[in-house]
Amino acid sequence: MGAGDRPRAAADAHRLRQGRCRAFVRSCRRGGRIVGMIETILADDHLWIENVCVAPDAQDRGIGRLLLERAEQQAIEAGRLELRLLTNGAFETNVSLYRRHGYVVDREEPFMSGVTVYMSKRLTG
């Protein structure tokens, strides 16, 4: 994350506390290009992770972990102690990544010819 993200992050935290902003997109840049991003939505009782992606040539370098940590920080700043997301069960590496970072499977539902995996993580304030 670039150093320029800090003032924006502080301003976003303020907007979150004031209830004026509900959706965010954060990016991670390396060498001037975006190599990862996370999209989150503030719900009444949790922070929803809508999307996480890391460029194929930037994977296995901790960027996904960094983005998830950013979401956790955002949730805590907003007074939410739970994060939720869903992923395609066919993407076993995604499910493994989330599990390694403390997410648990809440349920699995059939979807078309696959399975949607719903996951969550409780935070301590």
The 8 nearest C-alpha neighbors of each residue, nearest first, counted from 0:
[[1, 27, 28, 2, 4, 26, 29, 3],
 [0, 2, 3, 4, 28, 27, 5, 29],
 [1, 3, 4, 5, 0, 6, 7, 28],
 [2, 4, 1, 5, 6, 7, 0, 8],
 [3, 5, 7, 2, 1, 6, 8, 0],
 [4, 6, 8, 7, 3, 2, 9, 1],
 [7, 5, 9, 8, 4, 10, 3, 11],
 [6, 8, 10, 4, 5, 9, 11, 3],
 [7, 9, 11, 5, 6, 10, 4, 12],
 [10, 8, 12, 6, 11, 7, 5, 13],
 [9, 11, 7, 13, 8, 12, 6, 14],
 [10, 12, 8, 14, 13, 9, 7, 15],
 [13, 11, 15, 9, 10, 14, 8, 76],
 [12, 14, 10, 16, 11, 15, 17, 9],
 [15, 13, 11, 17, 19, 12, 16, 20],
 [16, 14, 12, 18, 17, 13, 20, 77],
 [17, 15, 13, 18, 14, 77, 12, 76],
 [16, 18, 14, 15, 19, 13, 20, 12],
 [19, 17, 15, 16, 20, 14, 21, 13],
 [20, 18, 14, 17, 15, 21, 16, 13],
 [21, 19, 15, 14, 18, 22, 11, 17],
 [20, 22, 41, 40, 19, 23, 15, 18],
 [23, 21, 40, 39, 41, 20, 24, 38],
 [24, 22, 39, 38, 40, 25, 21, 20],
 [23, 25, 38, 37, 39, 26, 36, 22],
 [26, 24, 37, 36, 38, 23, 27, 66],
 [27, 25, 36, 35, 33, 28, 37, 24],
 [26, 28, 0, 35, 33, 34, 36, 29],
 [29, 27, 33, 32, 34, 0, 31, 26],
 [28, 30, 31, 32, 34, 33, 27, 0],
 [29, 31, 32, 28, 33, 34, 1, 27],
 [30, 32, 29, 28, 33, 34, 1, 27],
 [33, 31, 28, 29, 30, 34, 27, 35],
 [32, 34, 28, 27, 35, 26, 29, 31],
 [35, 33, 54, 28, 53, 27, 32, 57],
 [36, 34, 53, 27, 52, 26, 33, 54],
 [35, 37, 26, 25, 52, 51, 27, 53],
 [38, 36, 51, 25, 50, 24, 66, 26],
 [37, 39, 24, 50, 49, 23, 48, 25],
 [40, 38, 48, 23, 49, 47, 22, 24],
 [41, 39, 22, 47, 21, 46, 42, 23],
 [40, 42, 46, 21, 22, 47, 45, 39],
 [43, 41, 45, 44, 46, 40, 47, 21],
 [42, 44, 45, 41, 79, 46, 21, 78],
 [43, 45, 42, 79, 46, 81, 80, 41],
 [46, 44, 81, 79, 42, 82, 43, 47],
 [45, 47, 41, 82, 42, 74, 40, 83],
 [46, 48, 83, 40, 39, 82, 84, 49],
 [49, 47, 39, 84, 50, 83, 38, 46],
 [48, 50, 39, 38, 47, 84, 40, 51],
 [49, 51, 38, 37, 48, 52, 39, 36],
 [52, 50, 37, 36, 38, 53, 49, 48],
 [51, 53, 35, 36, 37, 50, 54, 63],
 [52, 54, 35, 34, 58, 55, 57, 36],
 [53, 55, 34, 57, 56, 35, 58, 52],
 [56, 54, 57, 58, 53, 34, 52, 59],
 [55, 57, 54, 58, 53, 34, 59, 60],
 [58, 56, 54, 55, 34, 60, 53, 59],
 [57, 59, 60, 55, 56, 53, 54, 62],
 [58, 60, 61, 57, 62, 63, 56, 55],
 [61, 59, 58, 62, 57, 63, 64, 56],
 [62, 60, 64, 63, 59, 65, 58, 66],
 [61, 63, 65, 64, 60, 66, 35, 53],
 [64, 62, 66, 65, 61, 67, 53, 35],
 [63, 65, 67, 61, 62, 66, 68, 100],
 [64, 66, 62, 68, 63, 67, 61, 69],
 [65, 67, 69, 63, 68, 64, 62, 37],
 [68, 66, 70, 64, 69, 65, 63, 71],
 [69, 67, 71, 65, 70, 66, 64, 72],
 [68, 70, 66, 72, 67, 71, 73, 65],
 [71, 69, 73, 67, 68, 72, 74, 66],
 [72, 70, 68, 74, 73, 69, 75, 67],
 [71, 73, 69, 75, 70, 74, 76, 68],
 [72, 74, 70, 76, 71, 75, 69, 77],
 [75, 73, 79, 71, 77, 72, 76, 46],
 [74, 76, 78, 72, 77, 79, 73, 80],
 [77, 75, 73, 74, 78, 12, 72, 16],
 [78, 76, 74, 75, 79, 15, 16, 73],
 [77, 79, 75, 76, 74, 80, 16, 124],
 [80, 78, 74, 45, 75, 77, 81, 44],
 [81, 79, 122, 121, 75, 45, 74, 78],
 [80, 82, 121, 45, 120, 79, 122, 46],
 [81, 83, 46, 120, 119, 45, 47, 121],
 [84, 82, 119, 47, 118, 48, 46, 120],
 [85, 83, 48, 118, 47, 117, 119, 49],
 [84, 86, 117, 116, 118, 115, 87, 83],
 [85, 87, 116, 115, 88, 117, 84, 94],
 [86, 88, 115, 89, 90, 116, 114, 85],
 [87, 89, 114, 90, 116, 115, 91, 86],
 [88, 90, 87, 91, 113, 114, 86, 115],
 [91, 89, 88, 93, 92, 87, 94, 86],
 [90, 92, 94, 93, 89, 95, 88, 87],
 [91, 93, 95, 90, 94, 96, 97, 89],
 [94, 92, 96, 95, 91, 90, 97, 86],
 [93, 95, 91, 97, 96, 92, 98, 90],
 [96, 94, 92, 98, 93, 97, 91, 99],
 [97, 95, 93, 99, 98, 94, 92, 100],
 [96, 98, 100, 102, 94, 99, 95, 93],
 [99, 97, 102, 95, 101, 100, 96, 103],
 [100, 98, 96, 97, 101, 95, 102, 94],
 [101, 99, 97, 98, 102, 96, 64, 67],
 [100, 102, 98, 99, 120, 103, 97, 121],
 [103, 101, 120, 98, 119, 97, 100, 118],
 [104, 102, 118, 119, 98, 105, 120, 101],
 [103, 105, 118, 106, 117, 119, 116, 102],
 [106, 104, 118, 117, 103, 119, 107, 116],
 [105, 107, 117, 104, 116, 108, 118, 115],
 [106, 108, 116, 115, 117, 114, 109, 105],
 [107, 109, 115, 114, 110, 106, 116, 117],
 [108, 110, 114, 113, 115, 111, 107, 112],
 [111, 109, 114, 113, 112, 115, 108, 87],
 [110, 112, 113, 109, 114, 115, 108, 87],
 [113, 111, 110, 114, 109, 115, 89, 88],
 [114, 112, 110, 111, 109, 115, 88, 89],
 [113, 115, 109, 88, 110, 108, 87, 116],
 [114, 116, 87, 108, 107, 88, 86, 110],
 [115, 117, 107, 86, 85, 88, 87, 106],
 [118, 116, 85, 106, 105, 104, 84, 107],
 [119, 117, 104, 105, 103, 84, 83, 85],
 [120, 118, 83, 102, 82, 103, 84, 105],
 [119, 121, 102, 82, 81, 101, 103, 122],
 [122, 120, 81, 80, 82, 119, 123, 102],
 [123, 121, 80, 81, 124, 120, 71, 75],
 [122, 124, 80, 121, 75, 81, 79, 120],
 [123, 122, 75, 80, 78, 79, 76, 121]]
